[in-house]
Amino acid sequence: MSKEEKLRALLATEPNDGFLNFGLAMELAKQERWDESFTQFDHLIEVDPNYVGAYFHKGKTLASINRIEEARVELRRGIAKAAEVGDLHAKGEMEEFLAGL
C-alpha cells in the first residue's frame, strides 16, 4: 500500500484530522499533482483554519511552480493567521520566505 493509499484510508475514518490532511497534501505535491494538492490544502484550511503550516506549505508549493502572486497571497494569509494564533516562529518563517519571492 502506497503512502497516499495509507493516508486516504486513515482519512476515511478521520476526515478532519489536520495532520493526515496535511500529509496527503504534501504527498500529492511530492507527486506533482498540483491541483489535487492545492485542493487538499484548501480542505485542511477549511476544517482546521489554525493549521498554520497549511498556508506556508501551500505558498511554498505555489512558488515552486512559479505561481508567485498566488504564493504571496497564501503566505500573507498564513502570516495573518500565525499572528492571530500566536505562532511567531511560523510567522517569521513565512515573512522571510515572502520577502525572498
C-alpha positions in Angstrom: 0.0 0.0 0.0 1.4 3.4 -1.0 1.8 6.3 1.4 -1.1 8.1 -0.4 -3.3 5.0 -0.1 -2.5 4.7 3.6 -3.3 8.4 4.2 -6.6 8.1 2.3 -7.6 5.0 4.3 -6.9 6.8 7.6 -8.8 9.9 6.3 -11.8 7.7 5.6 -12.2 7.3 9.3 -10.9 10.7 10.4 -11.7 13.1 7.6 -11.0 16.2 9.6 -7.6 15.2 11.1 -5.2 18.1 10.4 -2.1 16.0 10.4 -3.5 13.4 8.0 -4.8 16.1 5.6 -1.5 17.9 5.7 0.3 14.7 4.9 -1.9 13.9 2.0 -1.5 17.5 0.6 2.3 17.2 0.9 2.3 13.7 -0.7 0.2 14.9 -3.7 2.7 17.9 -4.1 5.6 15.4 -4.0 3.9 13.6 -6.8 3.5 16.9 -8.7 -0.3 16.5 -8.7 -0.6 20.3 -8.1 -4.3 20.9 -8.3 -5.1 17.9 -6.1 -2.5 19.1 -3.6 -4.0 22.6 -3.5 -7.5 21.2 -3.1 -6.2 19.2 -0.2 -4.5 22.2 1.4 -7.8 24.1 1.0 -9.7 21.3 2.6 -7.3 21.3 5.5 -7.6 25.1 6.0 -11.4 24.7 5.9 -11.5 22.0 8.6 -8.7 23.4 10.7 -8.1 27.1 9.9 -5.5 27.4 12.6 -3.2 24.8 11.0 -0.6 27.4 10.1 1.7 25.0 8.2 -1.0 24.6 5.6 -0.7 28.2 4.5 3.1 28.1 4.5 3.4 24.9 2.5 0.7 25.8 0.1 2.5 29.0 -0.5 5.8 27.3 -1.0 4.3 24.8 -3.3 2.7 27.5 -5.4 6.1 29.3 -5.5 7.8 26.1 -6.6 5.8 26.0 -9.8 6.2 29.7 -10.4 2.7 30.8 -9.3 4.3 33.6 -7.4 1.4 36.0 -7.0 -0.8 33.2 -5.7 2.0 32.2 -3.3 2.3 35.7 -2.0 -1.5 35.8 -1.3 -1.3 32.5 0.6 1.7 33.5 2.6 0.0 36.8 3.6 -3.0 34.8 4.8 -0.7 32.5 6.7 1.2 35.4 8.3 -2.1 36.9 9.5 -3.3 33.5 10.9 0.1 32.9 12.6 -0.1 36.3 14.2 -3.7 35.6 15.3 -2.9 32.3 16.9 0.4 33.5 18.4 2.7 31.3 16.3 5.5 33.8 15.9 8.0 31.2 14.7 5.9 30.3 11.7 5.0 33.9 11.2 8.7 34.8 10.9 9.4 31.9 8.6 6.6 32.9 6.2 7.7 36.6 6.3 11.2 35.6 5.4 10.0 33.3 2.6 7.7 36.0 1.3 10.5 38.6 1.3 12.5 36.3 -0.9 9.9 36.0 -3.6 
